[in-house]
Amino acid sequence: MEPKKEKHEKPKYDYKADEKLLYDTVIVGTGVVGWATAMYGGRLGLKTLIIGDIFGGTIILTHLVENYPGFVRLTGQELSDKLEEHARDYDIDILSDRVERVEKSKRGHEECFLAHTLDGKKFFTRTVIFATGTKFKKLGVPGEKEFENKGVHYCALCDGPLYKGKERVGVVGGSDSAAKEALLLTEYAKKVYLIYRGEKIRPEPINEKRVEAKIKEGKIEILYKTNVTEIKGDKLMTSVILDRPYKGNKEFKMDAIFIDIGHIPLSELAIQVGVKVNEKKEITVDRKGRTNVPGIFAAGDVVDTEFKQAITGVGEGVAAVYQAYKYVKEKEHQSA
Ligand SMILES: Cc1cc2nc3c(=O)[nH]c(=O)nc-3n(C[C@H](O)[C@H](O)[C@H](O)COP(=O)(O)OP(=O)(O)OC[C@H]3O[C@@H](n4cnc5c(N)ncnc54)[C@H](O)[C@@H]3O)c2cc1C
């Protein structure tokens, strides 16, 4: 007898996606926002397809989420798994793939969109919701590319353990996530140097207190008004060059440097189909998640909101899919 499958057992790959269908909505992106949006799409009875290349997105890079209501404390991976599991509880289609292009199209007389994937699949859909998030901003200094994964990293959770017991590790940045990266790295390296170009780091107050405590313990030191201008090494990185001398020297020996200086919105697909973006290339949406192109919606880190968090993005995604639902119903009403 076959073992009974758990309701939420996760297949390794999903190809439950039908090229013959006209979907009500295609959600691009499988971060927390994509999953929450897909869950609500299923709940609203929309024929929903979610396509993503990295299941979980950015949040899985953090070891500690303490600000998602309902969960006092959990890892980013756990939060993403919970949202994915919730989405899978509804009748939605899921595809592990990358969307390469979205274009305006027609199916019979009906105007719609066509989403093309890297694997050469094509899906017709009445609406598209971009939840494509962001990618890491690079420092753009000599040595960064050469020593990537050889001392230069972008995720403390993923690569921090490599530096257990090492003398000095740096973090470039001054945001809340940079502070969290530095705090996590104190669990591995003997000392963490937070290198920030500004005058005052700006983490959430609770994380600021944690950083202050680590400064008192001698585990963190902050170098203000300082930029890294070069990363040097041989086979592995060995030092960074600073634009402001530290203890009289511009060259600072370091075992690794973690870069957390912000993110670039992944809005190119939206731009190609005529969606407006702001000067930071964030998708411009109204309070309901609507873009300037009827039938196209967006939510999460890729849009022009100020406060980018899992919970805000999830709320935006739910608001956007509700608008997609209203858009689909309106179209059905018109063609009846
Ligand atoms: C170190 C760190 C710590 C953080 N800590 C917290 C925290 O404690 N609490 C909190 O609320 N927030 C935190 N954040 C912010 C949080 O991670 C983001 O706000 C949130 O993950 C955004 O989700 P998203 O779904 O909009 O985007 P993302 O998580 O970036 O997901 C987008 C997804 O879309 C996929 N994608 C993009 N383009 C395509 C395409 N063309 N085809 C298919 N798939 C595509 C991407 O691969 C990705 O999987 C932290 C961020 C960082 C970097």
The ligand as a MOL file (V3000), in Angstrom:
LIG
                    3D

  0  0  0     0  0            999 V3000
M  V30 BEGIN CTAB
M  V30 COUNTS 53 58 0 0 0
M  V30 BEGIN ATOM
M  V30 1 C 18.7670 40.6180 5.4910 0
M  V30 2 C 17.2900 40.9920 5.4130 0
M  V30 3 C 16.5150 40.8920 6.5560 0
M  V30 4 C 15.1410 41.2200 6.5140 0
M  V30 5 N 14.3910 41.0820 7.6430 0
M  V30 6 C 13.0650 41.3390 7.6190 0
M  V30 7 C 12.2550 41.1340 8.7830 0
M  V30 8 O 12.7360 40.7620 9.8520 0
M  V30 9 N 10.9260 41.3900 8.6850 0
M  V30 10 C 10.3440 41.8150 7.5060 0
M  V30 11 O 9.1270 42.0030 7.4860 0
M  V30 12 N 11.0890 42.0100 6.4130 0
M  V30 13 C 12.4270 41.7900 6.4200 0
M  V30 14 N 13.1860 41.9960 5.2950 0
M  V30 15 C 12.5050 42.5080 4.0910 0
M  V30 16 C 11.7200 41.3750 3.4190 0
M  V30 17 O 12.6030 40.3100 3.1470 0
M  V30 18 C 11.0550 41.8720 2.1250 0
M  V30 19 O 10.2750 43.0240 2.3880 0
M  V30 20 C 10.1490 40.7950 1.5180 0
M  V30 21 O 10.8120 39.5550 1.4680 0
M  V30 22 C 9.6810 41.2190 0.1180 0
M  V30 23 O 8.9680 40.1770 -0.4690 0
M  V30 24 P 8.5730 40.1760 -2.0290 0
M  V30 25 O 7.7830 38.9240 -2.2050 0
M  V30 26 O 7.9950 41.4810 -2.4010 0
M  V30 27 O 9.9520 40.1090 -2.8140 0
M  V30 28 P 11.0790 38.9650 -2.8220 0
M  V30 29 O 11.1820 38.3120 -1.4950 0
M  V30 30 O 12.2950 39.6160 -3.3780 0
M  V30 31 O 10.5050 37.8790 -3.8280 0
M  V30 32 C 10.4170 38.0820 -5.2010 0
M  V30 33 C 10.4840 36.7490 -5.8740 0
M  V30 34 O 10.1950 36.8910 -7.2520 0
M  V30 35 C 11.1090 36.1270 -7.9960 0
M  V30 36 N 11.2160 36.6960 -9.3390 0
M  V30 37 C 11.6990 37.9000 -9.6960 0
M  V30 38 N 11.6210 38.0660 -11.0350 0
M  V30 39 C 11.0790 36.9220 -11.5120 0
M  V30 40 C 10.7700 36.4790 -12.8260 0
M  V30 41 N 10.9980 37.2320 -13.9040 0
M  V30 42 N 10.2270 35.2540 -12.9840 0
M  V30 43 C 9.9940 34.4700 -11.8910 0
M  V30 44 N 10.2740 34.8320 -10.6370 0
M  V30 45 C 10.8180 36.0500 -10.4510 0
M  V30 46 C 12.3980 36.2320 -7.1870 0
M  V30 47 O 13.3130 35.2310 -7.5170 0
M  V30 48 C 11.8530 36.0880 -5.7790 0
M  V30 49 O 11.7020 34.7510 -5.4390 0
M  V30 50 C 14.5550 41.6870 5.3070 0
M  V30 51 C 15.3460 41.7810 4.1580 0
M  V30 52 C 16.7040 41.4520 4.2010 0
M  V30 53 C 17.5340 41.5410 2.9470 0
M  V30 END ATOM
M  V30 BEGIN BOND
M  V30 1 1 1 2
M  V30 2 1 2 3
M  V30 3 2 2 52
M  V30 4 2 3 4
M  V30 5 1 4 5
M  V30 6 1 4 50
M  V30 7 2 5 6
M  V30 8 1 6 7
M  V30 9 1 6 13
M  V30 10 2 7 8
M  V30 11 1 7 9
M  V30 12 1 9 10
M  V30 13 2 10 11
M  V30 14 1 10 12
M  V30 15 2 12 13
M  V30 16 1 13 14
M  V30 17 1 14 15
M  V30 18 1 14 50
M  V30 19 1 15 16
M  V30 20 1 16 17
M  V30 21 1 16 18
M  V30 22 1 18 19
M  V30 23 1 18 20
M  V30 24 1 20 21
M  V30 25 1 20 22
M  V30 26 1 22 23
M  V30 27 1 23 24
M  V30 28 2 24 25
M  V30 29 1 24 26
M  V30 30 1 24 27
M  V30 31 1 27 28
M  V30 32 2 28 29
M  V30 33 1 28 30
M  V30 34 1 28 31
M  V30 35 1 31 32
M  V30 36 1 32 33
M  V30 37 1 33 34
M  V30 38 1 33 48
M  V30 39 1 34 35
M  V30 40 1 35 36
M  V30 41 1 35 46
M  V30 42 1 36 37
M  V30 43 1 36 45
M  V30 44 2 37 38
M  V30 45 1 38 39
M  V30 46 1 39 40
M  V30 47 2 39 45
M  V30 48 1 40 41
M  V30 49 2 40 42
M  V30 50 1 42 43
M  V30 51 2 43 44
M  V30 52 1 44 45
M  V30 53 1 46 47
M  V30 54 1 46 48
M  V30 55 1 48 49
M  V30 56 2 50 51
M  V30 57 1 51 52
M  V30 58 1 52 53
M  V30 END BOND
M  V30 END CTAB
M  END
